[in-house]
Amino acid sequence: MQTHRITTPFGRRPMTLALVKGQLETSSIKEGKSIDKWKVFRDVCQARSTIGIPDRALTVLDALLTFLPCNELTQEGGLVVFPSNLQLSVRAHGIAGTTLRRHLAALVEAGLIVRKDSPNGKRYARRSRTGKLEQAFGFSLAPLLSRAEELAELAQSVAAERRRFQIAKENLSLCRRDIRKLICMAIQEGVHGDWALIESRFRALLARIPRTPLLADLEPILENMEMLREEILNQLDLKGNSGKPDGNAVRFGRHLQNSDTESSHELEPACEREEGPNPTDMRPSAKPMKVFPLELVLQACPTISDYAPGGGGSIGSWREIMAAGIIVRSMLGVSPSAYQRACEIMGPENAAVAMACILERAAHITSPGGYLRDLTGKAARGEFSLAAMLMALYRSNAAGRSAGDKRRGGCAQPSAFQVDDGRNRPPYG
């Protein structure tokens, strides 16, 4: 029995089996063992969440360590410190007395220090006539020495977990960026596919990310994100082998053909004819047209349905959406020449889509005609992405706006049109 090595607490503080076990462990420290006290303290700080102590308790432990005269924790150098609460409070940056006692109790409960109480509960040391320390009563730091290896392993485990968390966050950010840009690229390049459904699945995954996520939260979301990205890439690979001309070549070829504005007068009657329109006449027969999914356009721009031909309140074909675009053009006061120019540069379908997008933003646009001219000019220079505009509106409408906001054609934030297109600026405006 090693009862002479067990110290019971003074006063009303109870004795527990945990205290007995902790004191027995500290009594079995190997002779000659030593460790740098600040290295142990850094390990404790790193493993604080695992040990289960508050950050203010670390301040108190730091103050206790400063009362050791040397930097090494050794049995020969003495492991008991005996500062008064006043001295300890000063070195703990003025911590209040009640707070100090609470955090001392937390350190004892966590097994980082042991109370070695005197017969009267005071902290003091008894020395010999030569000044050698014979007995000290206060707080023993022996648990830090006996648990040094354990604390180092805990610190390494926490560091590895933190690194895994950082890698998961980085991979998730990269995967989000890849999916967002691949969807926009697929729509912009005219790749067939249910991109509205894929966008909805992507947004559902984003909604699962907590405000303060843990590694266990991120790993399954990242796995699903990577599967979605692989699915998108597979669709793009299938389309890449179909012999479809490069989308950029089609776009720049169309711009070169339309650089002479006097050569496209055959489009003018179709854009100007507002009584009994025949929108299919507006399509240039010699130019390939890049058309977005009609369902995506109607989800991104629901207000355009109010201007459907015949007043039915629904649009079911590109003919109807182009006819509605002409009505909206007249209602917003856009000049026929500005709309014709948009038809020449973007194509009739895309010009109608641009009018639908402007209608959604009408409350925030002072001059719709000037706005359309600006978009047309940017499209002619290859600086405007209609796909990015549609996806921004689609995300804004899918974010839960009220039906009244949609009917008024306003967005909750003017910045909702800003899309991460790699140039850190809105795609138009």
C-alpha positions, 0 to 999 in steps of 0.5 A: 500500500502507498497510502503515504503518497495520497493527499486528501483535500482540505475542508469540504472538498470531497475525496474521489476515486479519480483523485486517488487514481491521479495521485497514484499515477504521479507517484510512479514517474520514472526516476530522472524523467524530465520535460520542458514545461512549455512544450507540455503547455503547448500540447495541452493548449493544442488538445484543449478541446479533447481534454475538455477545459475552457481557454481561461483555465489555460491562462491559470495553468500558464500562471502556475507554470511561471512559479516554477524556477526552471523550465524543466519539469523534474522530480528533483527540481520540485513539482509543487507551486504554492502561490497565493490567490492574489499572486496567481490572479496577478500573473493570470492577467487580473482574473477574478477570485471566483473565476480563478477558483473555478478554473483551478477546480477545472484543472484538477478535474481534468487531471492536469494538476493535483492539490496538495493541501496543508493541515490548515489549507494554506499554501506554503513551503517549509525549508531547512536551516540551509534553505533547502525545500523540505515540504511544500503545500499547494498545487502539484504539477506532477500530472503534467510530467507523468502524462507528457507522452499522452498529452503529446499524442492528443495534441498530434491527433487534434492537429491531424484532425484539424488538417483533415478538416482544412483539406476537406474544406479546400476540396469542397470549395474547389468542387463547388467552384468546378460545378458552378462553372461547369454548369454555366459553361454547359448552358453557355455552350449549348450542351443539351441536358437537364441543367436546371435539375442539376442546378437544383441538386447542387443547391440542395447540397449547398443547403446542407452545409452548416454555418459552423461545420465539423469534419463529420458534416463536410465529408458526406457532402464532399462525397456527394459533390464529387459524384455530382461533378463526375456526373456533369463531366460524363455528360460533357464527355458524351457531348464532346464526342458528338462532332458538335462545332466548338461553341467559341468558334460559333460565337466568334464566327457570328460576331464577325458576320454581324460586324457590318450592321448594314448587311443584316436588314433582312432581320428588321421587318421581323423585329419591327412587326409587332402586329401579328408577329411571326417570331420564327421569321427572325431566325437567320437561316445561315447561322447556328443558334444556341438555345437555352432550355426553355424550362430554365428560362421560365424558371429564371424569368417567371414574369415573362409568362404574364405577357404570353400571346393571347393573355393565357399567362403561360408560355409553352414554346420559343415562338411564344417567348419571342412574341412576349419579348416584343411586347415587353420591348414595347412596354419598357420603352426599348426602341425598335433599333435597340431590339433589332441590334440585339437580335442581330448580335445575340439572335432572336431567341437570346434577345427575347431572353435578354428582355425577359431578364431585364423585365425581372430587373426592371425595378432596378434599371433606369433606362431599359433601352440603354441597358439593352444597348450596353448588353448588346455592345458587350455581347459583340465584344464577347464580354457578356454571358447570357448564361451567367445572367440566367443562372444568377436569376435562377438562383435568386428565384430559387432562394425563396423569394415571395410570389409578390416579389417575383410579380414586381420583378425585383430582386432582393439584392442588386448583387444577385446578378453577380456570378463567379465567372472568374473575372471578379465582376458582374457579367454585365451592367 
